[in-house]
Amino acid sequence: MGDLGPDLCRTLRKACRVTPQTVSPPARLQGHAVAPGRPWPMGASLTGDGVNFAVFSAHAERIELCLFTPDGRKEMARLPITERDGDIWHIQVGGLTVGTVYGFRAHGPYAPEQGHRFNPNKLLLDPYARALEGRLKWSDALMGYKIGSPRGDLSFDTRDSAFAVPKAVVTDPSFTWGNDQAPRTPRSDTLIYEAHVKSLTALHPGVEKGLRGTYLGLCSDPVIEHLLKLGVTAIELLPVHAFIDDRFLVAKGLRNHWGYNTLCFFAPEARYMSQGALWEFQTMVRRFHAAGIEVILDVVYNHTAEGDEWGPTLCYRGLDNASYYRLAGGGRHYVNDTGTGNTLNITHPMVLRMVMDSLRYWVEAAHVDGFRFDLATALGRESHGFDPNGGFFDAIRQDPVLSRVKLIAEPWDIGPGGYQLGAYPHPFHEWNDRFRDGVRRFWKGDAGMTRDLAARLLGSAERFDHSGRAATSSINYVTSHDGFTLEDLVSYTIKRNFANGEDNRDGHHENHSDNLGVEGPTTDPKVLAARALRKRNLLATLMLSQGVPMLLAGDEIGHSQGGNNNAYAQDNETTWLDWSKADSALLAFVQRLSALRKSLTVLRQRRFLHARPRPSDGIPDVIWRRANGTVPHNEDWHDPAFRCLCVELRMAAEGGDPNPEAVFAVFNTGSATTLHLPDTAPGWTLILDTTRPDLPEAGLPAQGFAEAPAHSVLLFRSVTDTPRETAP
C-alpha cells in the first residue's frame, strides 16, 4: 500500500466514525479524491490517479471499503460505497497505489432461513483479489454465528474477524513477456504430466534449496530437462488458486496439500512463492513455453472454502450468500453436489461472469494454456439437470479467448445424474475413468475384460464418438493424484490411509490393484520382477491407446505413497518425490514409450477407427485378431479364456490419409502363446516387448510366426511402405 500520510490517515479514521446511513463520504480526503468510480472492471484496478473498486451484491443494503496498513494488521479506514449500477457497487479512491491492502464489509439482513447471512462484523475478501496479504488464522470469530449457541447458525456473532482473515492487495499484473509464444501443441500430439508444484520439487537435488516447492523451482532447468526427456508436452498442475487449510486438518496437525479448497479464483497460492509476487508464476509459464511445454491448471469452480452453514464467513457468503451459492431447505442449507459442503451457483449471471473473468485472467495475464475442471458436472447442472448446452458451456465455447485453450472436464460429481462421461461438448477433453479401471482390471487378470480393453484402445468410441468429437476427447490415464500411484497399484491390495486421521475410511475402496504376491514393500526378486513387468504393461497400454495419455508425476521413477490412496493432507515425504530412489530402468522405459508414440502417427490419430476399408489400399483401418491370426467372432469377445488380444492399426479410412504405415499390437494377459503375424504386410519388425525392456532401438525382424510371452505387450511395425493389395 502506498504511503497515505498522517493527514490522510487522520481523515480516513474520521470517516470511519461517520454513520454511512446519514452522512455521505467526503468528496476529497486531504488531496485524495473519493469519487463514484465505475462498475468495471470488477475488483480493484489502477486508474492512473488512484484505484477503482467494484464489487457485486444483489441483496446487500450497504457495503464499506476497508483500508489496512501494508501488513494487514490495522484497519485504517472504512469508506461507504454509495454508488451502485444495478448490483455492482463501486468507488474510486485517489492516491492509492499498487500494494494497497483492503477488504469489504457488507450490511444486510441476517436471515439464514431466507438465504441471507450478512454480518458486517466479518471482513470479506474481494472475490476478484489478485493477491492476498496474510494467511487465514482459524478462530471462532470467523463464523457469522455464535459457536455453541442453542440457536446454532441462526444466531449472530458480533466479533470482528479482521485479525484472522487474509486481505486483498492491489496489484499490477504487467510483465515483460518478450517473445513468449504459446506452444499450441495439437491435441493428438499431447502428452500430459499431472504434477504438484511442491511434491515434484521438494526433494529434487538439482533444484536450488531456496526454490524447492515453488513456481520458480518447478521451472528450473533440471525439472524442465526431465520433462523433455519424457516427451511431456503439457504439465497439468494441481490447484494453484489461493486456498486454505481446512480447520479439521489444522486441528490434526495436517494441511490441505492438494489444494481443492479454493478461497480466491484470481490469486496464485502464496505457499508456492519465494517472494510473494505474480511475476514468479508468470516466469514459470514463460520458461515452460520456451521449452515447448504447455501449462494447464486444475481449477475448482464447483465450490469454495466456506463450506456449509457451519463454515466461516470469508467472502462470498458475506457478500451475497443467496446469489453465490445453490441453496436448499428454503435457503438455510446448501446444495452439496460436490461433497465439500457447498456448490457455487454458476447459473447466476454474475457468478458465471466471475468464473469467466477468472479463466480469462489466467490466460491473458498469466498465459496459461488450458484448464482441467474439477467436478465439472456441477458446472453444467442447470435447474433441470446436467445440460451440455447449458450456460457455462455456451459461455466458454463462444468466448474468443477461452475457446482456443485446452479444456478438460472431470466428468462427474456426487449430485443427481452426476456421472456424465462422454456427454461433454466439443472441444472438451474428459478424464476417462473407464480407461483407468478397464486397463487395471485387464492386467489384474479379471475375467471378461478383453472386450472392454478393445474399446479403451480405440479411444472409448462408445462414449466419445458423437457430435463431431475427436478421438482425442478421451484423457487416458492409469493413475492420477486421486488414488494409488503406479508403484502402489502393483504393491497393495488394501489402501493404507491411517495417516489421514479418518481410521482408513477415506479414499477409494475398490482400486483394482494387485500386490503380485506380497503386501507392501519386499525384497523378493520374483515379486519385484513381476511388479516391474506389470508396471511396464500398464504404461505400454496407456501409450499405445488412441486418445491423450496422462502420466502421474513420480510414476516414471517408482514413487510410492506407502499405500495411501487419498494423500490430500500429506504435505510430507508421503507425497514428495524421492529422486534419490528413482527407478532408472523404469524411467528409461517410459522415455522409450514416449518416443515410440511420437514416432508413430498411427498411434496418435484425431479420427476414430471403425474397421472401414481405406480408399488407398482397401485394407480396414483396424483389424482385431486372436493369437492364431483369426478374426474374433461374437462369442470370442465374451469368452473369459480370451486373454491375448491382437490388433492391426492403420490411419483412419475417413481421413483419406494414404500413409501405408501399420502397426500390430499384442496385449497378452495369459500364458505364453504362439503368435501368427498378419499377412497384410510383407514383414514386421518387433519394436516393443515389455518382457524385454532392453530390446534394441532398431527392433528385431519377425516373419510369419512369433511368440507372445506370458503377461506381455508387444508392438510390431510394418517393414515396407508397400502393403499387399487385398485384405484377408
C-alpha positions in Angstrom: 0.0 0.0 0.0 1.2 3.5 -0.8 2.1 5.9 2.0 -1.2 7.6 2.8 0.5 10.2 5.0 -0.6 11.3 8.5 -3.2 13.8 7.3 -5.0 11.3 5.1 -4.8 8.7 7.8 -6.5 11.0 10.3 -9.2 12.0 7.7 -9.8 8.3 6.9 -10.1 7.4 10.6 -12.6 10.2 11.0 -14.6 8.9 8.0 -14.7 5.5 9.8 -16.6 7.1 12.7 -19.3 8.5 10.5 -22.6 6.7 10.2 -22.9 5.9 6.5 -26.7 5.9 6.5 -26.9 9.6 7.3 -23.6 11.2 6.1 -22.2 10.9 2.6 -18.5 10.3 2.2 -16.4 13.4 1.6 -15.6 14.3 -2.0 -12.0 14.7 -1.2 -9.7 13.4 1.6 -6.8 15.7 2.1 -5.9 15.7 -1.5 -7.0 12.2 -2.1 -10.3 12.4 -4.0 -13.1 9.9 -3.3 -15.2 9.6 -6.4 -18.1 7.4 -7.6 -15.8 5.4 -9.8 -17.1 3.0 -12.3 -18.7 -0.5 -12.3 -16.0 -2.1 -14.4 -13.6 -3.9 -14.3 -14.6 -5.9 -11.3 -12.3 -5.9 -8.3 -9.5 -3.4 -7.7 -8.0 -1.7 -10.8 -5.4 1.1 -11.2 -6.8 4.2 -12.8 -3.7 6.3 -13.2 -4.6 8.6 -10.3 -5.8 6.0 -7.8 -7.7 2.7 -7.5 -11.2 1.9 -8.6 -13.1 -0.8 -6.6 -16.1 -2.7 -7.9 -17.9 -5.5 -6.1 -21.1 -7.4 -6.7 -24.0 -7.9 -4.3 -27.7 -8.1 -5.2 -29.0 -8.2 -1.7 -26.7 -6.0 0.4 -28.2 -2.8 1.9 -24.8 -1.1 2.0 -21.1 -2.0 1.5 -18.0 -0.5 3.0 -14.5 -0.4 1.7 -11.9 -1.1 4.4 -8.3 0.0 4.0 -5.5 -1.5 6.0 -1.9 -0.9 6.8 0.6 -2.6 4.4 1.0 -5.6 6.8 -2.8 -6.0 7.0 -2.9 -5.8 10.8 -4.6 -2.5 11.4 -7.8 -1.2 9.8 -7.2 2.4 9.0 -10.5 3.4 7.3 -14.0 2.4 6.3 -15.4 4.2 3.3 -19.0 3.7 2.5 -19.6 2.7 -1.1 -22.8 4.5 -2.1 -22.6 4.3 -5.9 -24.4 1.4 -7.4 -25.0 0.4 -11.0 -27.5 -2.4 -10.9 -26.0 -4.9 -8.4 -22.4 -3.6 -8.8 -21.2 -1.3 -6.1 -18.2 0.9 -6.9 -15.9 3.7 -5.7 -12.6 5.3 -6.7 -10.1 6.5 -4.1 -7.4 8.8 -5.4 -3.8 8.4 -4.4 -3.9 4.7 -3.7 -1.3 2.6 -5.5 -0.1 -0.9 -6.0 0.2 -2.7 -2.6 -2.9 -1.2 -1.1 -4.4 -3.7 1.3 -8.2 -3.8 1.6 -11.4 -5.7 2.2 -15.1 -5.2 2.4 -17.9 -5.3 4.9 -21.4 -5.9 3.8 -24.6 -4.8 5.7 -27.9 -6.5 5.1 -30.4 -9.0 6.5 -29.1 -11.8 8.7 -31.9 -14.3 7.8 -30.4 -17.7 7.1 -33.9 -19.2 6.6 -34.2 -16.9 3.6 -30.6 -17.5 2.4 -29.1 -14.2 3.7 -26.1 -14.3 6.0 -24.9 -10.6 6.1 -22.7 -9.8 9.1 -20.7 -6.5 8.9 -18.5 -7.7 11.7 -16.9 -10.1 9.3 -14.2 -8.7 7.0 -14.7 -10.0 3.5 -12.2 -10.8 0.8 -12.7 -9.3 -2.6 -13.8 -12.2 -4.9 -11.5 -10.6 -7.6 -8.5 -10.2 -5.4 -5.3 -10.7 -7.4 -3.1 -11.2 -4.3 -3.5 -11.8 -0.6 -1.8 -10.3 2.4 -1.5 -12.7 5.4 -2.9 -16.2 5.9 -6.1 -17.5 7.4 -6.0 -17.9 11.2 -8.7 -20.3 12.4 -10.8 -18.6 15.0 -14.4 -18.8 16.1 -14.6 -15.1 15.2 -14.6 -16.2 11.5 -18.1 -17.6 11.9 -21.1 -15.4 11.2 -23.0 -17.3 14.0 -22.1 -17.9 17.7 -20.4 -21.3 18.1 -22.2 -23.1 21.0 -25.4 -21.1 20.8 -28.6 -23.1 21.2 -29.8 -21.4 18.0 -26.9 -22.8 16.0 -26.3 -21.0 12.7 -29.4 -18.8 13.3 -27.5 -16.9 16.0 -25.4 -13.8 15.2 -21.8 -13.2 16.2 -20.6 -9.7 16.8 -16.8 -10.3 17.0 -14.6 -8.6 14.4 -12.9 -11.2 12.2 -10.4 -8.8 10.5 -7.4 -10.1 12.5 -8.0 -13.7 11.2 -8.7 -13.3 7.5 -6.4 -12.6 4.6 -6.8 -9.3 2.9 -6.8 -8.4 -0.8 -3.9 -6.5 -2.3 -4.0 -4.1 -5.3 -1.6 -5.5 -7.9 -0.2 -4.7 -11.3 -0.2 -7.8 -13.5 2.1 -6.3 -16.2 5.1 -8.5 -17.0 7.8 -8.5 -19.7 6.8 -11.5 -21.7 9.3 -10.8 -24.5 8.7 -13.2 -27.4 6.7 -15.7 -25.4 4.6 -17.9 -27.6 2.0 -20.5 -26.6 3.2 -23.9 -27.8 -0.4 -24.7 -29.0 0.5 -28.4 -29.2 -2.1 -30.3 -31.3 -4.4 -32.4 -29.2 -3.2 -35.6 -31.0 0.4 -34.8 -30.1 -0.2 -34.0 -26.4 1.3 -35.9 -23.5 0.1 -34.6 -20.1 2.1 -34.8 -16.9 0.0 -34.3 -13.8 2.1 -32.8 -11.1 2.0 -30.9 -7.8 4.2 -27.8 -7.5 5.7 -28.8 -4.2 5.7 -32.6 -4.4 7.7 -32.6 -7.6 10.4 -30.3 -6.4 10.6 -30.5 -2.5 13.3 -33.2 -2.6 14.8 -32.6 -6.0 18.6 -32.5 -5.6 19.0 -30.4 -8.8 16.7 -27.6 -7.6 18.2 -24.8 -5.6 17.1 -25.3 -1.9 15.5 -21.9 -1.6 13.3 -22.6 -4.7 12.2 -26.1 -3.8 8.4 -26.3 -3.6 7.9 -23.1 -5.6 6.9 -22.0 -9.1 10.4 -20.9 -9.8 11.8 -24.3 -8.6 9.3 -26.1 -10.8 10.5 -24.3 -13.9 14.2 -24.8 -13.1 16.5 -26.4 -15.7 16.6 -29.9 -14.0 12.8 -30.2 -13.9 12.4 -29.0 -17.5 15.1 -31.4 -18.8 13.4 -34.3 -17.0 10.0 -33.4 -18.7 11.6 -33.0 -22.1 13.3 -36.4 -21.9 9.9 -37.9 -21.0 8.4 -36.3 -24.1 5.9 -34.3 -22.0 4.1 -31.5 -23.9 1.9 -30.2 -21.1 2.3 -30.0 -17.3 -1.1 -30.1 -15.5 -0.8 -28.5 -12.1 -2.9 -29.4 -9.1 -4.8 -26.3 -7.8 -2.7 -23.1 -7.6 -5.5 -20.7 -6.9 -5.2 -19.4 -3.3 -6.7 -22.0 -1.0 -6.9 -22.6 2.8 -6.2 -25.5 5.1 -9.4 -27.0 6.5 -10.0 -26.4 10.2 -10.3 -30.1 10.9 -7.0 -30.8 9.3 -5.2 -28.0 11.2 -6.6 -29.5 14.4 -4.8 -32.7 13.5 -1.6 -31.1 12.6 -2.2 -31.6 8.8 -2.5 -29.4 5.8 -4.6 -29.4 2.7 -1.8 -30.5 0.3 -3.8 -31.0 -2.9 -5.5 -27.5 -2.7 -9.1 -28.4 -3.7 -10.3 -25.8 -1.2 -10.3 -22.5 -3.1 -10.6 -19.2 -1.3 -9.9 -16.9 -4.3 -10.0 -17.7 -8.0 -7.7 -14.9 -9.2 -4.8 -15.0 -6.7 -1.9 -17.6 -7.1 -1.3 -19.6 -4.0 1.4 -17.9 -1.9 2.9 -21.0 -0.3 4.4 -21.8 -3.7 6.1 -18.4 -4.0 9.5 -17.3 -2.7 8.8 -13.6 -3.0 5.0 -13.5 -3.0 4.7 -11.9 -6.4 2.7 -12.8 -9.5 5.8 -12.5 -11.7 7.1 -15.7 -10.2 4.1 -17.6 -11.7 4.5 -15.7 -14.9 8.2 -16.5 -15.1 7.3 -20.2 -14.7 4.9 -20.1 -17.6 7.4 -18.3 -19.8 10.1 -20.8 -19.1 7.9 -23.7 -19.8 6.7 -22.1 -23.1 10.4 -21.6 -24.1 10.8 -25.3 -23.7 7.7 -26.1 -25.8 5.7 -27.2 -22.7 2.1 -26.0 -22.1 0.8 -25.2 -18.6 -2.7 -26.5 -17.7 -4.3 -25.5 -14.4 -6.6 -27.8 -12.3 -9.3 -25.4 -11.3 -12.1 -25.7 -8.7 -15.1 -23.6 -9.7 -17.6 -26.0 -8.3 -17.3 -24.9 -4.6 -15.4 -22.6 -2.3 -13.6 -22.9 1.0 -16.5 -21.5 3.0 -18.2 -24.9 3.5 -21.8 -25.4 4.5 -23.9 -23.4 7.0 -21.4 -24.2 9.8 -18.5 -22.8 7.8 -16.7 -19.5 8.1 -17.8 -16.2 6.5 -14.8 -15.2 4.5 -16.0 -13.8 1.1 -18.9 -15.0 -1.0 -21.2 -15.9 1.9 -20.9 -12.5 3.5 -21.3 -10.5 0.2 -24.3 -12.3 -1.2 -24.9 -15.8 0.0 -28.2 -16.2 -1.9 -26.6 -15.3 -5.2 -23.2 -17.1 -5.0 -24.4 -20.5 -3.7 -27.1 -23.0 -4.6 -29.3 -23.3 -1.6 -31.8 -25.8 -0.2 -34.2 -26.1 2.6 -35.8 -22.7 1.9 -32.4 -21.1 1.8 -30.8 -22.1 5.1 -28.9 -25.1 3.8 -26.6 -25.6 0.9 -26.8 -28.0 -2.1 -23.8 -30.3 -1.7 -23.3 -31.8 -5.1 -19.5 -31.5 -4.5 -19.2 -33.3 -1.2 -17.5 -30.2 0.3 -20.5 -28.5 1.9 -21.5 -26.0 -0.8 -21.9 -25.7 -4.5 -21.3 -22.4 -6.4 -24.4 -21.2 -8.3 -22.9 -21.0 -11.8 -26.4 -20.4 -13.3 -26.4 -16.9 -11.7 -25.1 -14.5 -14.4 -22.7 -12.6 -12.0 -21.2 -15.9 -10.6 -20.8 -17.1 -14.1 -19.2 -13.8 -15.0 -16.7 -14.2 -12.2 -15.7 -17.7 -13.4 -15.3 -16.5 -17.0 -13.3 -13.4 -15.8 -11.1 -15.7 -13.7 -10.4 -18.0 -16.6 -9.6 -15.1 -19.0 -7.3 -13.6 -16.4 -5.2 -16.7 -16.2 -5.0 -16.9 -20.0 -4.3 -13.2 -20.7 -2.3 -12.1 -17.6 -0.5 -15.4 -16.9 -0.5 -17.0 -20.4 -1.7 -20.4 -19.2 -2.7 -22.9 -22.0 -5.7 -24.7 -20.6 -7.8 -25.8 -17.6 -8.8 -29.1 -16.0 -12.2 -28.5 -14.4 -12.7 -30.3 -11.1 -16.1 -32.0 -10.7 -17.2 -30.4 -13.9 -20.7 -31.8 -13.9 -21.6 -29.3 -11.1 -20.7 -26.5 -13.6 -23.0 -27.9 -16.2 -26.0 -28.6 -14.0 -29.0 -26.4 -14.7 -32.3 -26.4 -12.9 -33.4 -29.4 -15.0 -30.2 -31.3 -14.6 -26.9 -31.6 -16.4 -27.0 -29.8 -19.8 -24.1 -30.0 -22.3 -25.7 -26.9 -23.9 -26.0 -25.0 -20.6 -24.8 -21.6 -19.8 -21.4 -22.5 -18.6 -20.5 -24.4 -21.7 -22.1 -21.9 -24.0 -20.1 -19.1 -22.4 -16.8 -20.9 -22.8 -17.4 -22.1 -26.3 -18.3 -18.6 -27.6 -15.5 -16.9 -25.8 -12.7 -15.8 -28.3 -10.1 -16.2 -25.5 -11.2 -19.4 -23.8 -12.4 -21.4 -26.8 -8.8 -21.7 -28.1 -7.2 -23.2 -25.0 -7.3 -26.8 -23.9 -10.4 -27.6 -21.8 -10.5 -30.8 -19.7 -13.5 -32.0 -17.7 -13.6 -34.3 -14.7 -17.0 -35.6 -15.9 -18.7 -36.3 -12.6 -19.8 -35.1 -9.2 -21.9 -36.7 -6.4 -25.1 -34.9 -7.3 -28.1 -36.4 -9.2 -27.1 -37.6 -12.6 -23.6 -36.8 -11.7 -21.7 -39.3 -13.9 -21.6 -37.8 -17.4 -18.6 -39.4 -19.1 -18.8 -38.7 -22.8 -21.6 -36.2 -22.5 -19.5 -33.0 -22.7 -19.5 -30.9 -25.9 -16.6 -30.3 -28.2 -13.9 -29.1 -27.7 -13.8 -30.5 -24.1 -11.5 -33.4 -23.3 -12.6 -35.7 -20.4 -10.8 -37.7 -17.8 -11.7 -41.3 -18.7 -12.0 -43.4 -15.5 -13.4 -46.2 -17.7 -10.0 -46.4 -19.2 -8.3 -46.4 -15.8 -10.5 -49.2 -14.4 -10.7 -51.3 -17.5 -6.9 -51.4 -18.1 -6.3 -52.1 -14.4 -8.7 -55.0 -14.4 -7.4 -56.5 -17.6 -3.9 -56.7 -16.3 -5.0 -57.8 -12.9 -6.5 -60.8 -14.7 -10.2 -60.2 -14.2 -12.2 -62.4 -16.5 -14.1 -61.0 -19.4 -12.1 -57.7 -19.7 -10.7 -58.3 -23.2 -13.7 -56.7 -25.0 -13.5 -53.7 -22.7 -9.8 -53.3 -23.4 -10.5 -53.2 -27.1 -12.9 -50.3 -26.6 -10.3 -48.4 -24.5 -7.5 -49.0 -27.1 -9.6 -47.2 -29.7 -10.4 -44.1 -27.6 -13.6 -45.3 -26.0 -15.6 -44.5 -29.1 -18.8 -45.9 -27.5 -18.6 -42.8 -25.2 -17.0 -40.1 -27.3 -17.7 -40.8 -31.0 -20.7 -38.4 -31.4 -21.4 -34.8 -32.3 -18.2 -34.4 -34.3 -16.0 -35.1 -31.3 -12.4 -36.3 -31.9 -10.7 -39.5 -30.8 -8.5 -37.2 -28.7 -11.6 -36.4 -26.5 -10.5 -39.1 -24.0 -7.8 -38.3 -21.5 -6.4 -41.8 -20.8 -4.8 -42.5 -17.5 -3.9 -45.4 -15.3 -3.2 -43.3 -12.2 -3.8 -39.8 -11.1 -3.3 -37.8 -7.9 -6.5 -39.3 -6.6 -5.8 -42.9 -5.8 -2.8 -45.3 -5.8 0.4 -44.3 -7.5 1.6 -46.8 -10.1 4.0 -48.4 -7.7 1.3 -48.8 -5.1 -1.1 -50.2 -7.6 1.2 -53.2 -8.0 2.2 -53.4 -4.3 -1.0 -53.1 -2.3 -4.4 -54.7 -2.3 -5.7 -52.7 0.6 -5.4 -48.9 1.0 -3.5 -47.6 4.0 -4.8 -44.1 4.7 -4.4 -44.1 8.5 -2.1 -41.1 8.5 -5.1 -39.0 7.3 -6.7 -39.4 10.7 -10.0 -40.9 9.4 -9.4 -44.5 10.5 -8.8 -45.6 6.9 -12.4 -44.8 6.0 -11.5 -42.2 3.3 -10.3 -42.9 -0.2 -11.4 -45.4 -2.9 -12.2 -48.8 -1.6 -12.1 -50.6 -4.9 -8.7 -49.9 -6.6 -8.4 -52.9 -8.9 -4.9 -53.3 -7.6 -2.8 -56.4 -7.0 0.3 -56.9 -4.8 1.7 -59.6 -7.0 2.3 -61.9 -4.0 3.4 -59.8 -1.1 1.5 -56.9 0.5 3.7 -53.7 0.5 7.5 -53.4 0.3 9.5 -56.6 -0.4 13.0 -57.7 -1.4 11.7 -60.9 -3.1 13.3 -60.7 -6.6 10.4 -62.7 -8.2 7.8 -60.4 -6.8 9.8 -57.3 -7.8 10.2 -58.6 -11.3 6.5 -59.3 -11.6 5.7 -55.8 -10.3 8.1 -54.2 -12.8 6.6 -56.1 -15.7 3.0 -55.2 -14.6 4.0 -51.5 -14.5 5.5 -51.7 -18.0 2.4 -53.4 -19.3 0.1 -50.8 -17.8 2.3 -47.9 -19.2 2.6 -49.6 -22.6 -1.2 -49.9 -22.8 -1.6 -46.3 -21.9 0.9 -45.1 -24.6 -0.5 -47.4 -27.4 -4.1 -46.3 -27.0 -5.9 -43.7 -29.0 -6.7 -40.6 -27.1 -4.5 -38.3 -25.0 -2.3 -40.0 -22.4 -1.7 -38.6 -19.0 1.2 -39.6 -16.7 1.1 -39.0 -12.9 4.3 -37.3 -11.7 6.5 -39.8 -10.0 5.2 -42.9 -11.7 8.1 -42.9 -14.1 10.6 -43.2 -11.2 8.6 -45.7 -9.0 7.3 -43.2 -6.4 5.2 -44.9 -3.6 2.9 -43.3 -1.1 3.0 -46.3 1.2 -0.4 -47.4 0.1 -2.2 -44.1 0.8 -4.7 -43.6 -2.0 -6.0 -40.3 -0.7 -2.9 -38.3 0.3 -4.7 -35.0 0.1 -3.5 -34.0 3.5 0.1 -35.4 3.4 2.4 -32.4 2.8 5.4 -34.5 3.6 7.6 -37.4 2.4 4.5 -39.4 1.6 3.8 -37.2 -1.4 7.2 -35.6 -2.1 9.0 -37.4 -4.9 12.2 -39.0 -3.6 14.5 -38.5 -6.5 17.4 -40.3 -4.7 15.4 -43.6 -5.0 14.4 -43.1 -8.7 14.0 -46.3 -10.7 16.3 -45.5 -13.6 15.2 -48.6 -15.6 11.6 -47.7 -15.4 12.4 -44.1 -16.3 14.3 -45.2 -19.4 11.3 -47.5 -20.4 8.8 -44.6 -20.1 11.1 -42.4 -22.2 11.2 -45.2 -24.8 7.4 -45.5 -24.8 7.0 -41.8 -25.3 9.5 -41.6 -28.1 7.8 -44.6 -29.8 4.4 -43.0 -29.6 5.8 -39.7 -31.0 7.4 -41.6 -33.9 4.2 -43.4 -35.0 1.4 -41.2 -36.2 -0.9 -44.2 -36.3 -1.0 -44.2 -32.5 -2.0 -40.6 -32.3 -5.0 -40.2 -34.5 -7.6 -37.5 -34.4 -10.3 -39.6 -36.1 -11.9 -42.7 -34.7 -11.3 -46.0 -36.3 -14.3 -48.0 -37.5 -12.7 -51.1 -39.3 -13.7 -49.5 -42.6 -11.6 -50.2 -45.8 -9.1 -47.5 -46.6 -9.6 -45.9 -50.1 -5.8 -46.1 -50.7 -5.3 -49.9 -50.3 -8.6 -51.5 -49.4 -7.4 -52.7 -46.0 -9.5 -51.8 -43.0 -8.1 -49.2 -40.6 -8.4 -51.6 -37.7 -8.4 -55.4 -37.7 -8.9 -57.4 -34.4 -7.2 -60.8 -34.2 -6.7 -63.6 -31.9 -3.2 -65.0 -31.3 -3.8 -67.6 -34.0 -4.4 -64.9 -36.6 -8.2 -65.4 -36.9 -10.7 -62.5 -36.5 -12.6 -63.0 -33.3 -16.3 -63.8 -33.5 -19.0 -62.5 -31.2 -18.7 -65.5 -28.9 -15.0 -64.9 -28.7 -15.4 -61.5 -27.3 -17.5 -63.0 -24.4 -15.1 -65.9 -23.8 -13.4 -65.5 -20.4 -10.5 -67.5 -21.8 -9.8 -64.9 -24.5 -6.8 -63.2 -22.9 -4.5 -62.4 -25.8 -5.9 -59.5 -27.8 -4.2 -58.5 -31.0 -5.0 -55.5 -33.2 -3.7 -54.2 -36.5 -3.9 -50.4 -36.9 -3.6 -48.0 -39.9 -4.6 -44.4 -40.4 -8.3 -43.9 -40.3 -10.2 -44.6 -43.5 -12.3 -41.4 -43.2 -9.2 -39.3 -43.2 -8.2 -40.3 -46.7 -4.6 -40.5 -45.5 -2.7 -42.8 -47.9 0.1 -43.4 -45.3 0.7 -47.2 -45.5 2.2 -47.3 -42.1 0.8 -50.1 -40.0 1.4 -51.5 -36.5 0.4 -54.7 -34.9 -0.1 -54.6 -31.1 -0.4 -57.6 -28.8 -1.8 -57.5 -25.3 -1.4 -60.9 -23.6 -2.6 -61.3 -20.0 -2.5 -65.0 -20.2 0.3 -67.6 -20.6 2.8 -67.7 -23.4 1.4 -68.4 -26.8 2.4 -68.7 -30.4 1.6 -65.6 -32.4 0.6 -65.6 -36.1 1.6 -62.3 -37.7 -0.8 -60.8 -40.2 0.0 -61.2 -43.9 -1.3 -57.8 -44.8 2.3 -56.6 -44.9 5.3 -58.5 -46.3 7.0 -58.3 -42.9 7.1 -56.9 -39.5 9.7 -55.6 -37.0 9.3 -56.1 -33.3 9.9 -52.7 -31.7 8.5 -53.2 -28.2 8.4 -56.2 -25.9 7.6 -55.4 -22.2 9.3 -58.6 -21.1 12.5 -57.3 -22.8 12.7 -53.6 -21.9 16.3 -53.5 -23.3 15.1 -54.6 -26.8 17.4 -52.9 -29.4 16.1 -49.5 -30.5 16.0 -50.7 -34.1 13.9 -53.6 -33.2 14.1 -57.3 -34.3 12.8 -58.7 -37.6 9.8 -61.1 -37.4 8.3 -63.2 -40.1 5.1 -65.2 -40.0 5.3 -66.5 -36.5 6.5 -65.2 -33.2 5.8 -65.8 -29.5 3.8 -63.7 -27.2 5.4 -64.2 -23.8 3.1 -64.5 -20.8 1.9 -61.2 -19.4 3.3 -59.0 -22.2 2.7 -56.2 -24.6 4.3 -56.4 -28.0 4.3 -53.9 -30.8 5.3 -54.7 -34.4 5.8 -52.2 -37.2 5.3 -53.0 -40.9 8.7 -53.1 -42.6 7.6 -51.9 -46.0 5.7 -48.9 -47.4 4.0 -51.2 -49.9 1.4 -53.4 -48.3 -0.4 -56.1 -50.3 -3.3 -55.1 -52.4 -6.1 -57.1 -50.7 -7.2 -57.5 -47.2 -7.5 -61.1 -45.8 
